Amino acid sequence: MSGEDLAGKWLAKFLTGHLAGERDLSTQTIASYRDAIKILLTWYRDVQGTRPEKLRLTDLDRDRVLSFLDWLEAERGNSAATRNQRLAVIKSFARYTAVARPDFLDQATQILAIKQKRTSATNMGHLTGDEMKALLNEPDPATSRGLRDTVLLSTLYDTAARVQEICDLNTADIRTARPMVVTLRGKGSKTRCVPLMEPTARLVTDYLNRRIPHPGVGADADPLFSGPNHTRLTRWGITKVLARHVRSLRGRDPGFAPGLKVTPHVIRRSRAMHLLQAGVNLIYIRDLLGHADVSTTEIYARADTEAKRIAIESAYQSLTPEPLPDWTADQDLLDWLDHADN
């Protein structure tokens, strides 16, 4: 068996050369691809009896991919959405390999023809304006940690940033001149500049004046939001900060955001929905969120039934006739109905 036929060689090139080099995807996205491939290799080893180092490109065919996808749902209990995500990774690899190995093209085409499963409508749960205001007022800005949390949550909401983008912020990423602007580093090493609204800008200014800079690094490496000993807050750390304040808020108000698991992504989603409800054009919301295509942003518009109702009502012309008289009060009609079959 030629080394050119081994899947491992092409998987390594796909992850390191193609995804990281050519497509310049983020480390988080590459990690997601790697995890999906690891599960696929585990299936080949445990179910098919093919060790990863012996796996060939020809082993990656339509029938076995379908069997793997069925196994994900039946044995691992994965949802249709997770199944679709794993399939997307396999398709991406097949598409890449078909270009490098034209003899694999027919096999790859059959894999690419596998359809995704239908999933239920995306849950676009978000906080209302009043709920968001209550959450932002929950930390106590009189303490250093409370001030950090207030600024952290306010910046998370105001910028509609991804949680990793907030983790990666350094003090040098804040342009303090008015209007204050934050530079975010998004997926694929793309950067975008997002203005902060004046109330948030005042909070950030106060925070920068009161925080103690990291003594060992410059502003371009000093985390804007840090934990003990100037350690940079992680995604998990920010999620814990948010969960702590949601728990505190619900302790006093059990009716706060009922049934909604409030995560950093819910804060991002809430900002997008609030802007949409305020009539902001989808193009500007797309740029704020850092979406590459406005079609991704359109899911917010499709999910916002209140915005649909307002738009429809604003263009509504009443063509419905006036309410009909109550025929039950017409005794002659009732008598006729009673004797109609006689």
C-alpha positions in Angstrom: 0.0 0.0 0.0 1.5 3.3 -1.1 2.0 6.1 1.4 0.0 8.3 -1.0 -3.1 6.2 -0.3 -3.0 6.6 3.5 -5.7 9.0 4.8 -3.5 10.1 7.7 -1.1 12.0 5.4 -4.0 13.9 3.8 -5.7 14.6 7.1 -2.5 16.1 8.5 -2.2 18.3 5.4 -5.9 19.3 5.6 -5.6 20.4 9.2 -2.3 22.2 9.2 -1.7 23.3 5.6 -5.2 23.8 4.3 -7.3 25.0 7.2 -4.6 26.9 9.1 -2.5 28.1 6.1 -4.8 28.5 3.1 -8.1 29.2 4.7 -6.6 31.0 7.8 -9.3 29.6 10.1 -9.2 30.4 13.8 -7.7 27.9 16.3 -11.1 27.3 17.7 -12.6 26.3 14.3 -9.6 24.1 13.6 -10.0 22.4 17.0 -13.7 21.7 16.1 -12.6 20.1 12.8 -9.9 18.1 14.6 -12.4 16.8 17.1 -14.8 15.7 14.4 -12.0 13.8 12.6 -10.9 12.2 15.9 -14.5 10.8 16.3 -14.5 9.5 12.7 -11.1 7.7 13.3 -12.5 6.3 16.5 -15.4 4.8 14.6 -13.2 3.3 12.0 -11.1 1.7 14.7 -13.8 0.4 17.0 -16.6 -0.4 14.5 -14.8 -1.1 11.3 -11.6 -2.6 12.8 -9.4 -0.3 10.8 -6.6 1.3 12.8 -6.0 5.1 12.1 -2.5 4.5 10.7 -3.9 1.9 8.3 -6.9 4.0 7.1 -6.8 4.6 3.3 -8.6 7.3 1.3 -10.6 4.5 -0.4 -12.0 3.6 3.0 -13.7 6.9 3.1 -16.7 6.2 0.9 -20.4 7.1 0.8 -21.7 3.9 2.5 -19.3 4.1 5.4 -19.8 7.8 5.9 -23.5 7.2 6.1 -22.9 4.3 8.6 -20.8 6.6 10.7 -23.5 9.3 10.7 -26.1 6.7 11.8 -23.8 5.6 14.5 -23.4 9.1 15.8 -27.2 9.3 16.4 -27.9 5.7 17.5 -24.9 5.0 19.7 -23.7 8.4 20.8 -27.1 10.1 21.0 -26.0 13.0 18.9 -28.6 15.5 17.6 -29.3 16.0 13.9 -27.5 19.4 14.2 -24.3 17.6 15.5 -24.6 15.0 12.8 -24.8 17.8 10.2 -21.7 19.5 11.7 -19.7 16.2 11.5 -20.9 15.7 7.9 -19.8 19.2 7.0 -16.2 18.5 8.2 -16.1 15.2 6.2 -17.4 17.0 3.1 -14.7 19.7 3.5 -12.0 17.1 3.7 -13.4 15.2 0.7 -13.6 18.5 -1.3 -9.9 19.3 -0.4 -8.7 15.8 -1.2 -10.5 15.6 -4.6 -8.4 18.6 -5.8 -5.1 17.1 -4.6 -6.0 13.6 -5.7 -8.2 13.6 -8.9 -8.5 9.8 -8.7 -10.5 10.4 -5.5 -12.9 12.8 -7.3 -15.8 10.3 -8.0 -15.7 9.0 -4.4 -15.6 12.6 -3.1 -18.5 13.6 -5.3 -20.7 10.8 -3.8 -19.8 12.0 -0.3 -20.7 15.6 -1.2 -24.1 14.4 -2.4 -25.1 13.2 1.1 -27.9 15.5 2.3 -28.0 17.1 5.7 -30.8 16.1 8.0 -33.6 18.6 8.7 -33.3 20.2 12.1 -35.8 22.1 14.2 -35.9 25.9 13.8 -33.0 27.7 15.6 -33.8 28.8 19.0 -33.2 32.6 19.0 -33.9 33.2 22.6 -32.7 36.5 23.8 -33.0 39.0 26.7 -35.5 41.8 26.5 -34.2 45.4 26.9 -35.4 45.5 30.5 -33.8 42.1 31.3 -30.5 43.3 29.7 -30.6 46.5 31.7 -31.2 44.5 35.0 -28.2 42.2 34.2 -25.8 45.1 33.5 -26.8 46.7 36.8 -26.2 43.6 38.8 -22.5 43.8 39.5 -21.4 46.3 42.2 -19.0 48.8 40.5 -17.9 50.1 43.9 -15.6 47.0 44.1 -12.7 46.4 41.7 -14.2 43.0 40.6 -17.6 44.5 40.3 -16.3 47.3 38.2 -14.5 44.8 35.9 -17.6 42.7 35.6 -19.8 45.8 34.8 -17.4 46.9 32.1 -17.0 43.3 30.8 -20.7 42.7 30.4 -21.4 46.2 29.1 -18.6 45.8 26.4 -19.8 42.3 25.6 -23.3 43.7 24.9 -22.4 47.0 23.3 -20.0 45.4 20.8 -22.0 42.2 20.3 -18.6 40.5 20.3 -18.0 36.8 20.4 -16.7 35.7 23.8 -13.3 34.8 22.4 -13.0 38.3 21.0 -13.5 39.7 24.4 -10.9 37.3 25.9 -8.4 38.5 23.3 -8.8 42.2 24.0 -5.8 44.1 25.2 -5.8 47.7 26.6 -4.1 48.9 23.4 -7.2 47.7 21.5 -9.2 50.6 23.0 -9.0 54.0 21.3 -9.9 56.3 24.1 -10.5 59.4 21.9 -14.2 60.1 21.4 -16.0 58.4 19.8 -14.3 55.4 21.7 -13.6 52.5 19.4 -12.7 48.9 20.2 -10.7 46.7 17.8 -11.9 43.1 17.8 -10.1 40.2 16.3 -12.6 37.8 14.8 -12.6 34.5 13.0 -9.8 33.9 10.4 -7.7 36.7 12.0 -10.1 39.3 10.6 -10.3 42.6 12.6 -13.1 45.0 12.8 -13.5 48.3 14.7 -16.7 48.7 16.7 -17.7 52.0 18.3 -18.8 52.1 22.0 -21.8 54.0 23.0 -21.1 56.9 25.3 -22.4 55.3 28.6 -20.2 52.3 28.0 -17.3 54.6 26.9 -17.5 56.4 30.3 -17.5 53.0 32.1 -14.4 51.9 30.1 -12.6 55.2 30.8 -13.2 54.9 34.5 -12.1 51.3 34.5 -8.9 52.1 32.6 -8.1 54.8 35.1 -8.6 52.6 38.1 -7.1 49.3 36.9 -3.5 48.4 37.7 -1.6 47.7 34.4 0.3 44.5 34.0 3.9 45.3 35.2 5.7 42.9 32.8 4.1 43.7 29.4 3.1 46.6 27.2 -0.4 47.8 26.4 -0.4 45.6 23.3 -0.2 42.5 25.4 -1.9 43.6 28.6 -5.3 41.9 28.9 -8.2 44.3 29.2 -10.1 41.8 31.4 -8.0 39.8 33.7 -8.3 37.6 36.8 -5.8 37.2 39.7 -2.2 38.1 38.9 -3.2 39.7 35.6 -4.0 36.4 34.0 -6.2 36.7 30.9 -9.8 35.7 31.4 -10.7 32.6 29.4 -14.0 31.8 27.6 -14.9 29.6 30.6 -13.9 32.4 33.0 -16.2 34.9 31.3 -19.0 32.4 31.2 -18.6 31.9 35.0 -18.7 35.7 35.6 -21.9 35.9 33.6 -23.5 32.9 35.3 -22.7 34.3 38.7 -24.6 37.5 38.1 -27.5 35.7 36.4 -27.7 33.4 39.5 -27.6 36.4 41.8 -30.3 38.2 39.8 -32.6 35.2 39.7 -32.1 34.8 43.5 -34.0 38.1 43.9 -36.2 37.8 40.8 -37.1 34.2 39.9 -39.0 35.5 36.9 -35.8 36.8 35.2 -35.6 35.4 31.6 -37.6 32.3 32.4 -36.4 29.1 30.7 -33.4 30.9 29.0 -29.9 29.7 29.7 -28.0 33.0 29.6 -24.6 32.6 27.9 -22.2 35.1 26.4 -23.7 34.2 23.0 -27.2 35.1 24.2 -25.8 38.5 25.1 -24.4 38.9 21.5 -27.8 37.7 20.1 -29.7 40.1 22.3 -27.7 43.0 21.0 -28.4 42.0 17.4 -32.1 41.6 18.1 -32.4 44.9 19.9 -30.8 46.7 17.0 -33.1 44.9 14.6 -36.1 45.9 16.6 -34.9 49.5 16.6 -34.9 49.5 12.8 -31.2 49.3 12.2 -30.3 48.0 8.7 -29.2 44.4 8.5 -26.0 45.5 6.7 -24.8 47.4 9.7 -25.8 44.6 12.1 -23.8 42.2 9.9 -20.7 44.4 10.2 -21.1 44.7 13.9 -21.4 41.0 14.3 -18.5 40.3 12.0 -20.5 38.1 9.7 -18.9 37.5 6.2 -22.3 37.3 4.6 -25.6 39.1 5.3 -27.4 35.8 4.8 -26.0 34.7 8.2 -27.4 37.8 9.8 -30.8 37.2 8.3 -31.6 34.5 10.8 -32.2 37.3 13.3 -34.7 38.9 11.1 -36.5 35.6 10.4 -36.7 34.9 14.2 -38.0 38.3 15.3 -41.8 37.8 15.1 -42.4 41.2 16.8 -40.5 43.0 14.1 -42.5 41.2 11.5 -45.8 42.1 13.2 -44.8 45.8 13.3 -43.7 45.8 9.7 -46.9 44.1 8.5 -49.1 46.4 10.6 -47.4 49.5 9.3 -48.4 48.5 5.7 -51.8 47.1 6.7 -55.0 48.1 5.0 -58.2 46.7 6.5 -60.1 44.8 3.9 -62.0 42.7 6.4 -65.8 43.5 6.6 -67.3 44.9 9.7 -68.2 42.2 12.3 -71.4 40.4 11.3 -74.5 40.7 13.4 -75.0 38.1 16.1 -77.3 35.6 14.3 -78.1 33.8 17.6 -80.3 36.8 18.5 -82.4 36.4 15.3 -85.4 34.3 16.6 -86.8 33.9 13.1 -83.5 32.4 11.8 -83.3 30.1 14.8 -86.9 28.9 14.2 -86.1 28.2 10.5 -82.9 26.2 11.5 -84.9 24.2 14.0 -87.4 23.1 11.4 -85.2 23.0 8.3 -85.1 19.2 8.2 -88.9 18.7 8.8 
